[in-house]
Amino acid sequence: MQQVTVRGERWYPSERNFAESLGDYWGDWYCDSEAGVLKAVLMRRPGPELDGVTDPAAVRFKAPVDPETARRQHDALADLYRAHGVTVHYVEGYRPDRPNAMFMRDQVLMTPEGAIVCRPAMEARRGEERFAAEALARLGVPILKTVNGDGIFEGACLLWVDRRTVILGTGCRANEAGARQVERELREIGVTDFLRFPIPFGHAHLDGLMNFPDRKTVMVFPWQVPYEVCRPLLDRGFRILENPHVEEVKLTFGINFVTLRPGKVVLPSGNPGTRALLEEAGVECVEADLSEIVKAWGATHCLTAFLRRDPI
């Protein structure tokens, strides 16, 4: 009788972690700050979903939005990004009843190892994230997590400070269940410090109250940013710029800028006080006219999901 020798498994797992092999199998996707050099973004050009809005208040617009003007302004912003070396990717699918879909930051939260697909709070926005997920899959961006269960979380409720530190907000757009899911996922990839920010009543996201125009500079609306958030930033050597221009913060989205590289931002036009504060601090400002889009309660940062920033 022939004897069979069983040798067992001879294939052994690779010792490289996910981050080390990301570029080989997925692509060049990364974000651990709000101020590293911006290389790639995901956007949704306002499409037919904006044409059928008959009741602006029902979709949380503060005034009627002219679709063609909004598209021209959106195109100009995308062209501005390209002029600064940023690759612009688009979400191609859409729901005809979701006119807020252009606000991509709420749908996608990028990390150093892939994207977290968010879950919007408002019923009028539910389902936008499906098309964001389709775009991420098409591009080859790993999806680490989709917020699920009872969780709600919108990406603008989190700001990156550095590779190990984030500011994590909760409020009407992010509940504790959603925040816990995001925190668990970020801990898995090495984030250790979570600066908790209770978002004030009547306000949606963090990026209307604070933002980072440079490596060690943060602009804040001083009356609604907690001491428990500012103190750790000061301890880390950050300079705090207090923006006292209430109308610019609340109505024309002065703090809702996008940093192109450390010390250079795309600022929504119509914010002269904010611009002066930034320039006094040595930050270069490039203005984008988003006056029509602002009627839908969003601006530069809201429109832009980061897919690639250089590490800082």
N, C-alpha and C positions, 0 to 999 in steps of 0.2 A: 504494500500500500504506500502511495506517495505521501510524504510528510509535508505539511504546510507550516511555514514559519511566519508567525504574525509579528510584524515589526512595530506596529502601532503608528500613530500620527507623526509625520516628520515635517509638517508645515507649522512654523511658529509665528506668533503675531508680531507685527512691527511695533517697535518701542516708541515710534514717533507719535506725539499727541496730535489732536485735531488741528490746532493752530499751526503746527509745523508743516502739515501736509495740505493745508487749505489752498495754497497757491497752485499746487500740482494738480488738484482734482476739481476745484471749484472756481477759483479766480481770485482777483486782487480786490478783496472786500474787507473793510476794516473801519472802525470808528471808536475812539476812546476819549474824544474831547469835542468841544464846540468851537475850537480855535485852530486846530491843526490845518495844514494846507489842504484845501478842498479839491478832490480829484474827480468824484463821480456822484451824481444825485439821481433820484427817482422823482418824476413829476407826473401830473395828470393835466394835460392841456384841457381847459374847459370845453366840453363837447356839447352834444345835443341835450344833455341833461340840464344844461343851464337855460335852454330856450323855453322850457315849459313852466317856469315858475310863475304862478299867478298869485300866490299868497306868500310874500317874503317872510313874514313872521313865522309861518308854519315850518320853515326850514332854517330859522334863526338868522335870517338876513335883517339888517337894520334898515335897509332901503332897497328898492328894486335895483337890480344889477343889469346893465346893458351887456348882453352876451358878446357882441362883436368887440366892444371896447375892452372887456375883460380879456378876451382872447389876444388882442393886440398887446395889452400890457403883459400878459403871461409870456407871449412870444419874445417880447423885448427883454424880460428877465432871463429867459433861457438863453438868448443871444448874449446877454451880458456875462452869464456863467461861461459860455463857450469862449468868449473873448479872453477870459482869465484862465483858460486851460482846463475847464471842468467839462467832463463828459456828461451829457444830459440823456438819461433814459426815460422812457414814457410808459405809463400804464395804458394799455390799448383797449381793454374791455371796459364796459361801463353798464350801469343800470340807468335807465332813462328817468328814474324818480329820485336820483341822488345828486343834487346840484352842489353839495359840499365836497364832492369827491376830489376836487382840485387841491384840497388841503391835506397833502400827503404826509406831513410830519405826524399827524394823528394816527395814521394807519400803520406806520412802519417805524420801529425803533432799531437802529443798527448798533451792533456790538463789535468787539474785536474778532468774533468767530462766526458771525452771521446775523440774521435779522430775527427780531421778535415781531410777529404779526399781532397787532393790537385788536381790541374789541371796543368799538365806539359806545359811548354812553347813550346817545340819543337814538331813539327808534328811527328817526329820519335819516340816520347815517349807517344803520346796520346793513351789512352786506358789502360796503365799499371795500372792506379788507379782503374779500375773496379775490377781487381783481388785482389788488396789490400783490397778493400771494401768487397769482398766476404770472405776473410780471417778474417777480423775484425768481420763480422757478425757471422761467424762460431765460433769464440772464445767468442762471447758475449761482445765485446767492443762497447759501444754506439758510433754511428756516429752522431756528433752534426751538421755537416755541410759538404756539398760537394761544393767546389768552382764552380761557374757556370756563366752563362751569358757571358759577355766579360772579366771576370776575369781570370787571370792566376796567379798561386801562387804555388811555390814548398817549401816543408817543411823546407829545409835548408836555406830559406830566413828569418827564425825566430829563435832566441835563447832566452831561458828562463833565466831571472836573478833571480827572486823570484816569489812568488805567485801573486804579483800585478804588476810585471814589466817584460816587454819583450823588446827585440831589434827587430825591424821590418824593414826588408830591401825591397827596390824596385829596379828594374833594368831589365835586359833582361829576368830574370826568374820569376819576380813578378811585375805585373803592378799595377797601383793605384786602378783599379777596384777590383783586387784580394786582395790587401792589405786592402782595406776598408771592404770587406766581412769578412776577418779574424779578423780585429779589432773589428767589430760589435759583432762577436760571442764571442770573448774573453771578451769584456766589459760585456756581459750578464752574465758571470760567475765570475766577480769580478776583472778582470785586469783593472787597472786604469792608469798605466804609460807606455807609448809607446815611446821608444827611436828610432827615425827614422834614418835609415842608407841608404843613396843613394849608392847602390852598384856600384863600378867604372866600366866604360866601359871595356869590355874584361874580366870581372870576373863574375862568375855565382852566387855564394852563399856566405853567411856570414861565414860558417864554414871552409872556406879556409883562412879567414882573422882574425878570433878571436874565442876563445874557453875558456871554464872554467874548469881548472883542480882541483879546490878546491872551497870551499864555498865562499871565499872572494878573489880569485885570478883569474885573466883573462890574457890570453896570446893574444897579438895582433901583427899584422904586422903593424908597426907604421906609414908607409907612406900612408896607404890606409884605416885607421880607423878614422872617423871624431872626431874632438874635442868634438862635441855635443853628441857623444856617450861616450867617455872616461870621460868627466867631471862629468856627473851624477854618473858614477860608482865610481870615486874617492870620490865624496860626500857621497856615501853609504859605504865607508870604504874599497873598493876593492884595492888590490895591482895589479898593471899593470906590466906584464912581456913583454918587447918589444923583438920581435924575428926579428933580422936583417938579417937572413940567407935567402937571396932572393931565391936561387935555392931550398932550402929545403921547403920553403913556397909554391913556385909556381910549382915545378916539382915533388917533392917527398912527398908533402902533410904533412909537419911536424905539422901543426896546426890542421889537420883533425883527431885528436885523439878522443877516447871515454873514458870518465871518469867512472870507475867502482865504485868508492866510493870517497868521498872527500880525495884528496891527492894521488890517484892512477889511472893511465891512461893506456889504450892500445894505443901504439904509432906505427904508420907504421915504419917499419925498414928502415934504410938508412938515418936517420936524426940525426946524432951525435951532431950537434950544438944545435938543439932543445932539445934533451935529456939532454944535459949538463945544459941548462938554467932551465929546469924543475927540475932536481935533485938539482941544487943549491938552488932552491926555496923550497926544501923539498918534492917534488912530486916524488913518486915511479913510475917507468916506466916499463911496460911489453911490449916487442916488438912483432909485428905480421908481418910476411913477406907477403906483398901484392904487390910485385913488378910486377906481371903479371896484376893484377886488376888495378893498377895505370895507365897502358897503356890505360885504358878506361876513364881516367880523374876522378877517385874517389878513396877513401880509407875508413878507418875505420868508420868515422862518416857518410859518404855517404851511406854505406852499411846497416846502423842500424837505424831502427825506434824504438824508445823507447815506451814501453807499460806501464811499471811500474818503477817509481823511488820513493824511500822514500822521503817524504817532508823534506826540509831543514829548 
